[in-house]
């Protein structure tokens, strides 16, 4: 934890980063205005920027954020390239997003920096509450430019999951000092990682931003063993941890030991997958508990176990400020209150091979008819895996791309079985699915946690609720909780 904060200064509530645009700047800002930690999802923000600008930038929010970027020439060029007054036509295709590569001169890096700056800047606009950004360690090509954009905007916390974020604390320190960094890129089948270099000075082109503050880094983990591993070195020790259970939405860690599936096809978790919170407390670093911890009583229990508080996602994914398509949000709430909602922890859906929560809703990729009708395509590529070709070059493959292409690149047909394109599906879940030929629009993938019982307390009639009301409801848990 940075020396500027004490444990009593820390937020007892973290609004979790969710999906692509589900925990957008509006939601994070609403939570931060209550004094708790609002978190934007840092995934695919470059595509969100492009598609919202092409949609006419309703309210002018992105153009306002672009005007604040410290390199006006770069921001102006992106606005001129992508902004469409009034928005593109209903049947028109969104512009392609430049793909990130290991090439040091990759032009997509600049777009990634600007997009992350805009999202965090909007979340922080007009208040003094804490704002964080959430990244997936698996998306290594985007990590450094995304971090730099968020730091330029004054982000307070960086949360990293879906992997081992050992390099993040050091990278964050150097970027806040405007020093060049070198990050590790894991290459499939190659024991020697590739080094990705990034120099903030080259992007700033002589611009001198206000002094930058190093944000605190929170590692999202499932068990104390990883927390202990990260804490062995000053270079890898984060400022705190989020201990996330397997019932949380999105990706979750696989069970320890051999993979066994229940009758529904979900991974079976056992006692070895239950965190020992006494060991977490013994590390001496602040931690929050996530995954099914929703309600005043769960907050009290977390504090009794030594946690600062809780991280919650699903309760915010279903509130009014969420970026989730309102129609999908209403359907999730209605089905849960009728006890008809099924949320699978699908071990095959994600190209990352991590189990991934998928809500069974009609019209989404969870519907077998919709899934079989969708043409496999990989035109965004955030979850691609770098690999070495026979010529020693770095190339990229994804098990959700067309099977023939994946196999041609050295993947196996078995690895591609059941994989879903989360990149396109999660964008569709916030109303920004790509438009395909003949009027076809990408179908959504909807992820949510498996514990939605809070709805019967906070919205028993299914009516809408906002982020502030969630925070007020949870404060009941502070009355009897130890400080």
RAUR-V518785 format. One record per residue. N is the residue number from 1. NEAR is the number of other C-alpha atoms within 8 Angstrom. Layout:
((N/NEAR) (N/NEAR))
//
This chain:
((1/11) (2/7) (3/5) (4/4) (5/8) (6/8) (7/7) (8/4) (9/6) (10/8) (11/10) (12/9) (13/10) (14/13) (15/14) (16/11) (17/13) (18/12) (19/11) (20/13) (21/15) (22/13) (23/19) (24/14) (25/12) (26/11) (27/16) (28/16) (29/14) (30/12) (31/15) (32/14) (33/10) (34/9) (35/9) (36/14) (37/15) (38/16) (39/17) (40/19) (41/15) (42/12) (43/10) (44/9) (45/13) (46/12) (47/8) (48/11) (49/10) (50/13) (51/11) (52/10) (53/14) (54/14) (55/12) (56/12) (57/13) (58/7) (59/4) (60/7) (61/9) (62/10) (63/9) (64/8) (65/12) (66/13) (67/9) (68/7) (69/11) (70/8) (71/9) (72/10) (73/6) (74/8) (75/12) (76/10) (77/8) (78/10) (79/11) (80/7) (81/6) (82/10) (83/14) (84/10) (85/6) (86/6) (87/11) (88/9) (89/5) (90/4) (91/6) (92/7) (93/7) (94/9) (95/7) (96/5) (97/8) (98/6) (99/7) (100/10) (101/6) (102/8) (103/5) (104/7) (105/4) (106/9) (107/8) (108/9) (109/10) (110/10) (111/10) (112/14) (113/14) (114/13) (115/13) (116/15) (117/15) (118/13) (119/13) (120/17) (121/12) (122/12) (123/13) (124/13) (125/7) (126/4) (127/6) (128/7) (129/11) (130/13) (131/17) (132/14) (133/15) (134/15) (135/13) (136/11) (137/12) (138/8) (139/10) (140/10) (141/9) (142/10) (143/10) (144/11) (145/12) (146/13) (147/12) (148/12) (149/14) (150/16) (151/15) (152/10) (153/10) (154/11) (155/15) (156/10) (157/12) (158/13) (159/12) (160/13) (161/13) (162/11) (163/7) (164/7) (165/10) (166/9) (167/10) (168/9) (169/12) (170/9) (171/12) (172/11) (173/9) (174/11) (175/14) (176/12) (177/7) (178/9) (179/10) (180/11) (181/10) (182/9) (183/10) (184/10) (185/10) (186/9) (187/13) (188/8) (189/6) (190/9) (191/5) (192/6) (193/9) (194/8) (195/8) (196/10) (197/9) (198/10) (199/10) (200/11) (201/10) (202/7) (203/7) (204/10) (205/7) (206/6) (207/7) (208/6) (209/7) (210/4) (211/4) (212/10) (213/7) (214/9) (215/12) (216/12) (217/14) (218/13) (219/12) (220/12) (221/12) (222/12) (223/11) (224/12) (225/6) (226/10) (227/11) (228/9) (229/7) (230/11) (231/11) (232/8) (233/7) (234/6) (235/8) (236/14) (237/11) (238/13) (239/11) (240/12) (241/14) (242/13) (243/13) (244/12) (245/12) (246/8) (247/10) (248/18) (249/14) (250/12) (251/10) (252/14) (253/9) (254/8) (255/11) (256/8) (257/4) (258/5) (259/9) (260/6) (261/9) (262/8) (263/5) (264/6) (265/8) (266/11) (267/14) (268/9) (269/8) (270/7) (271/5) (272/7) (273/10) (274/8) (275/9) (276/8) (277/9) (278/8) (279/8) (280/12) (281/13) (282/6) (283/8) (284/6) (285/10) (286/12) (287/13) (288/14) (289/14) (290/13) (291/13) (292/11) (293/11) (294/9) (295/10) (296/12) (297/7) (298/10) (299/16) (300/13) (301/9) (302/14) (303/13) (304/9) (305/9) (306/9) (307/13) (308/13) (309/14) (310/14) (311/14) (312/15) (313/13) (314/11) (315/12) (316/14) (317/14) (318/10) (319/11) (320/8) (321/10) (322/13) (323/11) (324/13) (325/9) (326/6) (327/6) (328/9) (329/11) (330/9) (331/9) (332/10) (333/11) (334/9) (335/10) (336/10) (337/11) (338/7) (339/6) (340/7) (341/10) (342/6) (343/12) (344/12) (345/10) (346/13) (347/12) (348/12) (349/11) (350/14) (351/15) (352/6) (353/8) (354/12) (355/15) (356/16) (357/16) (358/14) (359/13) (360/11) (361/10) (362/6) (363/9) (364/13) (365/12) (366/13) (367/11) (368/7) (369/6) (370/12) (371/10) (372/7) (373/6) (374/8) (375/5) (376/8) (377/8) (378/10) (379/5) (380/8) (381/9) (382/7) (383/10) (384/9) (385/9) (386/11) (387/12) (388/13) (389/8) (390/5) (391/5) (392/6) (393/7) (394/9) (395/8) (396/8) (397/12) (398/12) (399/13) (400/13) (401/13) (402/10) (403/10) (404/6) (405/8) (406/16) (407/10) (408/7) (409/7) (410/6) (411/11) (412/8) (413/9) (414/5) (415/8) (416/13) (417/8) (418/6) (419/12) (420/9) (421/13) (422/9) (423/11) (424/12) (425/15) (426/13) (427/14) (428/14) (429/15) (430/13) (431/8) (432/9) (433/14) (434/10) (435/12) (436/9) (437/5) (438/4) (439/7) (440/7) (441/8) (442/12) (443/13) (444/14) (445/14) (446/11) (447/12) (448/13) (449/15) (450/11) (451/8) (452/9) (453/6) (454/11) (455/12) (456/9) (457/7) (458/9) (459/11) (460/9) (461/5) (462/10) (463/6) (464/7) (465/10) (466/9) (467/13) (468/9) (469/8) (470/12) (471/10) (472/8) (473/10) (474/11) (475/9) (476/8) (477/13) (478/11) (479/6) (480/6) (481/11) (482/7) (483/3))
//
